[in-house]
Structure formats: structure tokens, C-alpha cells
Amino acid sequence: MQSLESDSEAEVALIIGGGPGISASCARLFAAQGMQVAIAARAAQKPVMLELEAQWGVRRYTCDAQDPSSVEKLFGEVTADLGKPRLVVHNIDGRMEGIFRKSITEVDPDLVLQVIKNSAFSAFLVGQQAARVMADNDEREDGHKGSLIFTNASAAFKGYAKSAAFALASHGKSGLAQSMARELMPQGIHVAHVPIDAAIGWKRNDGTRAHWLAGEAVDDNMADPDQIAETYLYLHRQHRSTWAFEVVLRPWLERW
């Protein structure tokens, strides 16, 4: 891994999609590594975001990631407050109530469009702003200008029956990441795509892990968001001679 000690100033990390799972784990880890961390969500007053601010010094921002002006404003505010981000994580997959277990003949077209906007379109907006900001970053000694990481789901490569909206959005995000990697990696910007083929069991106050739908975590049958965050940090610190584009994460017993 690359060390932060060579940087004259603390790196700035921006996480879009504030929640108690991957985003919170990333925020805690990045802050513990000495980064200045910003986290954004539609509702910046979420309890988890208030906790991250109080305990880890994370800066909270309000952003509707499917609104171009809101995303542009977010990057402007973070840059003015903390500096230009070197690590950006897009952690919104577009899941919405009612998108699963609906046949292609009955799914609501308006809901499909909303899922696409929440996932692939918001990823485009965030990626566009990240590319603009990182292009002006100073190069580190290894030529690295920044990292952009897209969280995705197994629907990025498996279109399940009665899940057309989610498959469409996830495939779109995958294609976006691949296109951006081909364009930006030669410019010193590392783009990584991380499909997670698992339920993600986030930690509760008592230390146990659970998923809102899949229940309690048992014997590491669910992805641990703290370990996902470690993977993201590793991707950010990879040497450019071995930059990984796509890393699929799944528990040891996941059927695939």
C-alpha cells in the first residue's frame, strides 16, 4: 500500500450515499487513516451521519445525487471547505421499494426510471465532477491523481428474473465505470468497480451484524462493511502498475 506520509496535506475523501453500512465503515476507516472525510446524503441529519461527525470529525453535506446542480454544488463545497478530493466513493445502488419481484409486464415504468436515476445516472454525475476535480490534482510521485470507486451489486453481471429495473440500473453503472476507467486511468485517475454479491450485515450497537431483510449474520455469511472499506482503501493505495478495475466481493459460502 502507498503511505499517506508522503502527502504534504491530508488527503480528502468524499463518500456519496450516507448510511450505516459501507459508507459509515469507509468514513471511519478513512478518518482513522488521517484523511479529511466528507459524507453526503439527501438527509444529512441521519443519526449515523451525526455520529460520524461527533466521533470522527466527518463533515456532513446535503446532496441529491440525481440532480446535476446538487452534485456540482457538493464538489464545490467540499473543495472550498477541505480541498480537492483524491478519493471519491459512489455508494448508491438505486434500490427502492417495489422494484423487486415484479414481472416485466407489471413493473411501473416511472419506478424503473427513478431507479436508473438513483443508480447509474447519479454515478455518472458524481463521476463527471470527480473527473473534473481530480484532473487538476497534483500528481503524487507515482503519478496518481485520485481514485473513484463505484459500489455495485451482483446485478451488474446477473440479470435476475423479475428484477428488470435493478438489472438495468446496475448494468448501466458497470458500463459507465468501465468506460471511465479506459478514459481516465491513462490520465492518472484510478477507477474501480466493486460489485458486492452478498447481503451486507452492518454492525449494531451491541456488536452483532444484521441485514434489514436477510436477518442476523452467522459465521460470516454476510459481507462485513468494515472489510469492504478495507478493500476500498487498498484500491486507493494500489500502485498504478497493478491497478485493479473490477473486484467482486462475496462471502466464502456465497453460491455464484
BALUM-627459 format. One record per atom (N, C-alpha, C): residue in one letter; x, y, z. Coordinates in steps of 0.05 Angstrom, whole numbers, padded with zeros to 5 digits, always signed. Atoms other than C-alpha are relative to their C-alpha. Layout:
# BALUM-627459
AXYZ;...
***
This chain:
# BALUM-627459
M+00017-00024+00000;M+00000+00000+00000;M+00017+00025+00000;Q-00013-00026-00001;Q+00020+00072-00011;Q-00005+00013+00026;S+00003-00013-00026;S+00032+00112+00052;S-00010+00029-00004;L+00009-00028+00000;L-00003+00178+00067;L+00022+00019+00009;E-00021-00017-00012;E+00062+00204+00099;E+00013+00017-00021;S-00013-00016+00020;S+00088+00229+00032;S-00016+00024-00009;D+00017-00023+00008;D+00030+00277+00023;D+00005+00023+00019;S-00005-00024-00016;S+00042+00348+00047;S-00025+00007+00016;E+00025-00006-00014;E-00031+00354+00068;E-00016-00026+00001;A+00017+00023-00002;A-00083+00304+00090;A-00017-00003-00025;E+00017+00005+00023;E-00120+00272+00032;E-00029+00005+00007;V+00029-00004-00004;V-00193+00289+00023;V-00015-00023-00013;A+00017+00022+00010;A-00243+00232+00015;A-00029+00010+00001;L+00028-00007+00002;L-00315+00243-00007;L-00016-00025-00005;I+00017+00023+00002;I-00368+00190+00003;I-00028+00009-00006;I+00027-00008+00007;I-00435+00198-00032;I-00018-00024+00005;G+00019+00021-00007;G-00492+00158-00002;G+00004-00007+00030;G-00005+00005-00029;G-00491+00164+00074;G-00019-00020+00012;G+00016+00020-00013;G-00515+00104+00113;G+00017-00016+00020;P-00014+00014-00021;P-00497+00056+00169;P+00018-00024-00009;G-00015+00022+00010;G-00464+00004+00124;G+00027+00007-00011;I-00026-00005+00013;I-00408+00013+00073;I+00009+00029+00004;S-00008-00028-00002;S-00409+00089+00076;S+00011+00007+00028;A-00010-00005-00027;A-00402+00092+00152;A+00026-00013+00005;S-00026+00014-00004;S-00347+00040+00152;S+00022+00014-00015;C-00021-00014+00015;C-00309+00077+00098;C+00007+00026+00014;A-00005-00025-00013;A-00317+00143+00135;A+00018-00004+00025;R-00016+00005-00024;R-00289+00114+00200;R+00028-00008-00007;L-00027+00009+00007;L-00231+00079+00166;L+00017+00022-00012;F-00015-00021+00013;F-00211+00137+00123;F+00008+00022+00020;A-00007-00020-00020;A-00214+00185+00182;A+00022-00011+00018;A-00021+00012-00017;A-00172+00136+00224;A+00027+00000-00014;Q-00024-00001+00015;Q-00121+00138+00168;Q+00011+00028-00004;G-00009-00027+00001;G-00114+00213+00175;G-00012+00017-00023;M+00013-00015+00022;M-00158+00234+00116;M-00020+00019+00011;Q+00023-00018-00006;Q-00206+00292+00118;Q-00024-00012-00016;V+00021+00016+00012;V-00272+00258+00104;V-00026+00017-00001;A+00027-00012+00004;A-00337+00286+00075;A-00019-00022-00008;I+00020+00020+00007;I-00401+00246+00070;I-00026+00015-00007;A+00023-00014+00010;A-00463+00266+00032;A-00024-00018-00003;A+00025+00015+00003;A-00536+00244+00031;A-00022+00020-00003;R+00023-00018+00002;R-00604+00273+00017;R-00007+00011+00027;A+00007-00009-00028;A-00616+00275+00092;A+00026+00000+00016;A-00025-00001-00014;A-00553+00299+00125;A-00003-00002+00030;Q+00005+00002-00028;Q-00586+00296+00193;Q-00005-00029+00010;K+00002+00028-00008;K-00587+00219+00194;K+00016-00004+00025;P-00015+00005-00024;P-00566+00193+00262;P+00028-00010-00005;V-00026+00011+00005;V-00508+00155+00232;V+00019+00022-00009;M-00018-00021+00009;M-00481+00218+00199;M+00006+00019+00023;L-00006-00016-00023;L-00488+00258+00263;L+00021-00013+00018;E-00019+00015-00016;E-00450+00203+00299;E+00028+00002-00012;L-00026-00002+00013;L-00395+00204+00247;L+00013+00028+00004;E-00010-00027-00004;E-00389+00279+00255;E+00011+00003+00029;A-00008-00004-00028;A-00386+00276+00331;A+00024-00016+00008;Q-00021+00018-00009;Q-00339+00217+00339;Q+00024+00000-00018;W-00023+00002+00018;W-00295+00221+00277;W+00006+00026-00015;G-00006-00025+00013;G-00297+00293+00254;G-00007+00001-00029;V+00009+00001+00028;V-00331+00275+00188;V-00018+00024-00006;R+00016-00023+00008;R-00361+00334+00151;R-00025-00010-00015;R+00025+00009+00012;R-00435+00325+00132;R-00009+00020-00021;Y+00010-00017+00022;Y-00465+00351+00067;Y-00027-00011-00010;T+00025+00008+00012;T-00534+00350+00037;T+00003+00000-00031;C-00002+00001+00029;C-00537+00327-00035;C-00021-00020-00011;D+00017+00018+00015;D-00589+00297-00082;D+00017-00009-00024;A-00020+00008+00020;A-00542+00256-00125;A-00011-00005-00028;Q+00012+00002+00027;Q-00591+00251-00183;Q-00005+00027-00012;D+00005-00028+00009;D-00593+00327-00190;D+00028+00012-00008;P-00026-00010+00008;P-00535+00355-00232;P+00010+00024+00015;S-00009-00025-00014;S-00534+00423-00197;S+00007-00007+00029;S-00006+00007-00028;S-00535+00390-00128;S+00027-00014+00002;V-00026+00014+00000;V-00476+00345-00145;V+00023+00020-00005;E-00020-00020+00005;E-00437+00403-00174;E+00005+00018+00024;K-00003-00016-00024;K-00451+00444-00112;K+00015-00015+00022;L-00014+00016-00021;L-00428+00387-00067;L+00030+00001-00005;F-00029+00000+00005;F-00360+00383-00101;F+00012+00027+00005;G-00010-00027-00005;G-00353+00458-00098;G+00003+00006+00030;E-00001-00005-00029;E-00369+00460-00023;E+00023-00016+00013;V-00021+00017-00012;V-00323+00402-00006;V+00028+00011-00007;T-00026-00011+00008;T-00266+00432-00046;T+00006+00026+00015;A-00004-00025-00015;A-00276+00500-00012;A+00006-00005+00029;D-00003+00005-00029;D-00281+00470+00058;D+00025-00016+00007;L-00021+00020-00007;L-00229+00414+00056;L+00022-00001-00020;G-00019+00004+00021;G-00193+00415-00010;G-00011-00019-00021;K+00009+00017+00022;K-00199+00376-00075;K+00002-00030+00008;P-00001+00028-00007;P-00218+00303-00064;P+00020-00016-00016;R-00017+00019+00014;R-00168+00249-00081;R-00013-00028+00001;L+00014+00026-00001;L-00215+00192-00063;L-00030+00006+00001;V+00029-00003+00001;V-00289+00191-00083;V-00012-00027-00002;V+00015+00026+00000;V-00336+00133-00067;V-00029+00006-00006;H+00029-00002+00006;H-00404+00129-00101;H-00013-00026+00011;N+00011+00023-00014;N-00444+00083-00055;N-00030+00001+00000;I+00029-00001+00003;I-00515+00088-00082;I-00007-00021-00022;D+00006+00020+00020;D-00543+00027-00118;D-00028+00002-00011;G+00027-00005+00012;G-00614+00052-00130;G-00022-00018+00010;R+00022+00018-00010;R-00653+00000-00090;R-00023+00017+00010;M+00024-00013-00008;M-00724+00023-00080;M-00022-00020+00005;E+00022+00018-00006;E-00786-00008-00051;E-00017-00004-00025;G+00018+00006+00023;G-00826-00043-00105;G+00015-00008-00025;I-00014+00006+00025;I-00770-00056-00156;I+00005-00030-00003;F-00005+00029+00001;F-00761-00130-00139;F-00026-00016-00001;R+00022+00019+00002;R-00806-00189-00153;R-00024+00011-00016;K+00020-00010+00018;K-00843-00153-00208;K+00006-00009-00028;S-00005+00010+00027;S-00851-00185-00276;S+00003+00024-00019;I-00005-00022+00019;I-00831-00145-00337;I-00026+00012-00010;T+00026-00010+00009;T-00905-00138-00355;T-00014+00018+00020;E+00014-00015-00021;E-00924-00106-00289;E+00016+00022+00013;V-00017-00020-00014;V-00865-00064-00266;V-00008+00028-00010;D+00008-00028+00006;D-00880+00011-00264;D+00022+00014-00014;P-00021-00013+00015;P-00841+00048-00318;P+00012+00025+00015;D-00009-00024-00014;D-00837+00111-00275;D+00020-00009+00022;L-00018+00011-00021;L-00805+00069-00219;L+00027-00009-00012;V-00025+00009+00014;V-00755+00039-00268;V+00018+00025-00006;L-00015-00024+00006;L-00734+00109-00290;L+00012+00011+00026;Q-00011-00010-00025;Q-00726+00130-00217;Q+00024-00016+00010;V-00022+00017-00008;V-00682+00070-00202;V+00025+00007-00016;I-00023-00007+00017;I-00637+00087-00261;I+00012+00027+00008;K-00010-00026-00008;K-00632+00159-00239;K+00015-00002+00027;N-00013+00002-00026;N-00615+00139-00168;N+00027-00014-00002;S-00024+00016+00002;S-00561+00090-00190;S+00018+00009-00022;A-00018-00005+00022;A-00530+00096-00259;A+00003+00030-00006;F-00002-00028+00007;F-00547+00169-00272;F+00015+00016+00022;S-00014-00013-00022;S-00524+00192-00203;S+00030-00007-00001;A-00029+00007+00003;A-00459+00153-00214;A+00013+00016-00022;F-00011-00017+00022;F-00449+00190-00280;F+00005+00028+00010;L-00004-00027-00009;L-00459+00257-00246;L+00023+00003+00019;V-00022+00000-00019;V-00412+00241-00189;V+00027-00005-00014;G-00024+00006+00014;G-00361+00211-00236;G+00010+00023-00017;Q-00007-00024+00016;Q-00363+00272-00281;Q+00013+00021+00016;Q-00011-00021-00017;Q-00350+00320-00224;Q+00027-00009+00012;A-00025+00010-00011;A-00296+00275-00194;A+00022+00002-00021;A-00020-00002+00021;A-00260+00272-00261;A+00010+00028-00004;R-00008-00028+00004;R-00261+00347-00268;R+00018+00010+00022;V-00016-00009-00023;V-00234+00358-00198;V+00027-00014+00000;M-00025+00015-00002;M-00182+00303-00200;M+00020+00006-00022;A-00017-00007+00023;A-00155+00324-00268;A+00019+00022+00008;D-00017-00022-00009;D-00127+00386-00233;D+00016-00006+00025;N-00016+00007-00024;N-00098+00349-00173;N+00029-00002-00008;D-00029+00005+00004;D-00023+00349-00166;D+00005-00030+00000;E-00007+00029+00000;E+00008+00282-00183;E+00018-00007+00023;R-00019+00011-00020;R+00039+00241-00128;R+00025-00010-00015;E-00024+00010+00012;E+00108+00213-00141;E-00005-00023-00019;D+00006+00023+00017;D+00076+00151-00171;D-00019+00007-00023;G+00018-00008+00022;G+00033+00192-00220;G-00029-00001+00006;H+00028+00003-00008;H-00031+00182-00181;H-00013+00027+00006;K+00014-00025-00005;K-00082+00239-00182;K-00025-00004+00016;G+00024+00005-00015;G-00141+00205-00148;G-00012-00026-00006;S+00014+00026+00004;S-00187+00145-00142;S-00030+00005+00001;L+00029-00001+00001;L-00260+00138-00159;L-00010-00029+00001;I+00009+00028-00005;I-00295+00075-00132;I-00031+00000-00001;F+00029+00003+00003;F-00365+00053-00153;F-00008-00026+00014;T+00012+00024-00012;T-00402+00005-00107;T-00023-00009-00019;N+00022+00011+00016;N-00448-00042-00146;N-00010-00026+00013;A+00011+00025-00010;A-00487-00106-00136;A+00005-00022-00020;S-00003+00022+00019;S-00486-00175-00168;S-00017+00003-00024;A+00017-00006+00024;A-00540-00149-00215;A+00016+00014-00021;A-00017-00012+00021;A-00482-00115-00251;A+00007-00020-00021;F-00007+00020+00020;F-00469-00181-00285;F-00020-00023+00000;K+00021+00020+00000;K-00530-00224-00268;K-00027+00014+00000;G+00027-00011+00001;G-00599-00201-00291;G-00020-00020+00009;Y+00019+00020-00012;Y-00646-00239-00245;Y-00028+00004-00012;A+00028-00001+00008;A-00717-00255-00265;A-00015+00018+00019;K+00016-00018-00015;K-00768-00204-00241;K+00016+00021+00015;S-00018-00020-00012;S-00713-00154-00227;S+00011+00018-00022;A-00009-00014+00024;A-00710-00116-00293;A+00011+00028+00007;A-00008-00027-00006;A-00705-00046-00263;A+00028+00001+00013;F-00026+00000-00014;F-00647-00063-00217;F+00022-00010-00018;A-00020+00010+00019;A-00611-00103-00270;A+00008+00022-00020;L-00005-00022+00019;L-00617-00045-00319;L+00018+00021+00012;A-00016-00021-00013;A-00590+00005-00269;A+00028-00010+00007;S-00026+00011-00008;S-00534-00040-00245;S+00018-00005-00024;H-00016+00003+00025;H-00511-00058-00315;H+00009+00027-00010;G-00007-00027+00009;G-00512+00015-00333;G+00024+00011+00016;K-00022-00009-00017;K-00467+00032-00274;K+00026-00014-00006;S-00023+00016+00007;S-00420-00024-00293;S+00013+00011-00026;G-00010-00011+00026;G-00414+00002-00365;G+00013+00027+00003;L-00011-00027-00005;L-00403+00073-00340;L+00028-00003+00012;A-00026+00002-00014;A-00346+00051-00294;A+00021-00010-00020;Q-00019+00011+00019;Q-00313+00011-00350;Q+00009+00021-00020;S-00007-00021+00019;S-00316+00069-00399;S+00018+00021+00013;M-00015-00020-00014;M-00290+00118-00347;M+00029-00010+00006;A-00026+00011-00005;A-00233+00071-00329;A+00018+00001-00024;R-00016+00000+00025;R-00210+00066-00401;R+00009+00029-00007;E-00006-00028+00007;E-00212+00142-00408;E+00019+00013+00021;L-00013-00016-00021;L-00185+00165-00341;L+00025-00013+00012;M-00024+00013-00012;M-00134+00113-00318;M+00026+00009-00014;P-00025-00010+00013;P-00083+00136-00371;P+00006+00029+00009;Q-00004-00028-00010;Q-00092+00206-00340;Q+00008+00000+00029;G-00009+00001-00028;G-00072+00182-00271;G-00023-00002+00020;I+00023+00003-00018;I-00142+00172-00242;I-00009-00029+00000;H+00006+00028-00003;H-00156+00103-00216;H-00031-00003+00003;V+00029+00005-00002;V-00228+00080-00229;V-00004-00030+00006;A+00005+00027-00008;A-00252+00017-00194;A-00029-00005+00003;H+00028+00009-00001;H-00317-00021-00198;H-00002-00024+00019;V+00001+00021-00020;V-00337-00064-00138;V-00028-00011+00003;P+00026+00014-00004;P-00398-00110-00146;P+00002-00017+00026;I+00001+00015-00025;I-00417-00140-00079;I-00022-00020-00002;D+00019+00022+00004;D-00450-00207-00086;D-00008-00012+00028;A+00006+00009-00027;A-00479-00213-00016;A-00019+00020+00013;A+00013-00019-00019;A-00524-00184+00037;A+00022+00012+00016;I-00020-00014-00016;I-00485-00132+00076;I-00011+00003+00028;G+00009-00001-00027;G-00492-00141+00150;G+00015+00021+00016;W-00014-00021-00014;W-00476-00076+00184;W-00002-00003+00031;K-00002+00005-00029;K-00456-00073+00257;K-00020+00018+00015;R+00018-00015-00018;R-00506-00053+00310;R+00015+00007+00026;N-00013-00010-00024;N-00492-00021+00377;N+00011-00022+00018;D-00009+00022-00018;D-00484-00089+00412;D+00022-00016-00013;G-00022+00014+00014;G-00431-00111+00361;G-00008-00021-00019;T+00010+00020+00019;T-00474-00161+00324;T-00004+00013-00027;R+00005-00010+00026;R-00485-00155+00250;R-00026-00011-00011;A+00025+00008+00011;A-00550-00158+00212;A-00006+00015-00026;H+00010-00013+00025;H-00584-00142+00146;H-00030+00004+00003;W+00028-00007-00004;W-00652-00109+00143;W-00020-00021-00010;L+00018+00021+00012;L-00681-00166+00101;L+00010-00028+00006;A-00011+00027-00003;A-00633-00225+00109;A+00003-00009+00028;G-00001+00008-00028;G-00632-00224+00185;G+00028+00001+00012;E-00025-00001-00015;E-00574-00239+00232;E+00023-00012-00016;A-00024+00011+00012;A-00503-00251+00207;A+00009-00024+00017;V-00009+00024-00013;V-00480-00322+00224;V+00024-00011-00014;D-00023+00013+00012;D-00410-00350+00212;D+00009+00014-00025;D-00010-00016+00023;D-00391-00293+00164;D-00015-00007-00026;N+00017+00005+00024;N-00449-00310+00117;N-00008+00026-00014;M+00006-00026+00012;M-00457-00235+00102;M+00026+00016-00003;A-00023-00018+00004;A-00407-00184+00076;A+00002+00019+00024;D-00005-00018-00022;D-00376-00143+00132;D+00008+00027-00012;P-00006-00026+00012;P-00377-00068+00113;P+00028+00010+00009;D-00027-00008-00008;D-00313-00057+00153;D+00021-00012-00018;Q-00019+00013+00019;Q-00277-00107+00108;Q-00003+00011-00028;I+00004-00013+00026;I-00308-00075+00046;I+00016+00026+00000;A-00015-00026-00001;A-00279-00008+00069;A+00030-00005-00002;E-00029+00007+00002;E-00210-00041+00077;E+00007-00005-00029;T-00005+00005+00029;T-00215-00064+00004;T+00001+00026-00015;Y+00001-00026+00014;Y-00233+00007-00018;Y+00026+00015+00006;L-00025-00014-00007;L-00173+00035+00019;L+00023-00012-00015;Y-00021+00014+00015;Y-00128-00018-00012;Y+00000+00008-00030;L+00002-00008+00028;L-00154+00000-00082;L+00011+00028-00003;H-00010-00027+00002;H-00139+00073-00069;H+00030+00002+00002;R-00029-00001-00005;R-00068+00058-00048;R+00016-00019-00019;Q-00014+00017+00019;Q-00052+00009-00104;Q+00020+00015-00017;H-00019-00012+00019;H+00009+00023-00147;H-00011-00002-00028;R+00013-00002+00026;R-00010+00043-00217;R+00009-00023-00019;S-00008+00023+00017;S+00029-00016-00247;S-00018-00024+00003;T+00019+00022-00005;T-00024-00062-00218;T-00027+00010+00009;W+00027-00010-00007;W-00088-00020-00214;W-00021-00021-00007;A+00022+00018+00005;A-00148-00066-00207;A-00024+00017-00009;F+00024-00014+00008;F-00210-00044-00245;F-00024-00012+00015;E+00024+00012-00012;E-00262-00095-00220;E+00008-00021+00021;V-00004+00019-00022;V-00262-00131-00154;V-00027-00009+00010;V+00026+00011-00009;V-00322-00176-00138;V+00004-00011+00028;L-00001+00009-00027;L-00333-00186-00064;L-00024-00018+00007;R+00021+00018-00009;R-00373-00244-00035;R+00010-00016+00024;P-00008+00017-00023;P-00373-00285+00030;P+00009-00027-00010;W-00013+00025+00007;W-00336-00350+00030;W-00020-00022-00008;L+00019+00021+00006;L-00400-00391+00026;L-00022+00008-00020;E+00020-00009+00019;E-00439-00350-00025;E-00001-00017-00025;R+00003+00015+00025;R-00467-00390-00083;R+00000+00019-00024;W-00002-00017+00024;W-00448-00360-00150;W+00006-00015-00025;
***
